[in-house]
Amino acid sequence: MDINSLRILTTVFSFIVFIGIIVWVWRHRNTSDFKDAANLPFKDD
């Protein structure tokens, strides 16, 4: 395995992780959690 193969594997792995994060964010069951988190700066203590 040379350095170019390692670079290709790293790029493919990073892309898979990126797609996984996108899917996790856009799932409907997480929507209410993200809406609550988005409103945290506007809540008064």
Secondary structure in CASP SS format (residue, H / E / C, confidence):
PFRMAT SS
TARGET T0000
AUTHOR 0000-0000-0000
METHOD secondary structure of the structure
MODEL  1
M C 1.00
D C 1.00
I H 1.00
N H 1.00
S H 1.00
L H 1.00
R H 1.00
I H 1.00
L H 1.00
T H 1.00
T H 1.00
V H 1.00
F H 1.00
S H 1.00
F H 1.00
I H 1.00
V H 1.00
F H 1.00
I H 1.00
G H 1.00
I H 1.00
I H 1.00
V H 1.00
W H 1.00
V H 1.00
W C 1.00
R C 1.00
H H 1.00
R H 1.00
N H 1.00
T H 1.00
S H 1.00
D H 1.00
F H 1.00
K H 1.00
D H 1.00
A H 1.00
A H 1.00
N C 1.00
L H 1.00
P H 1.00
F H 1.00
K C 1.00
D C 1.00
D C 1.00
END
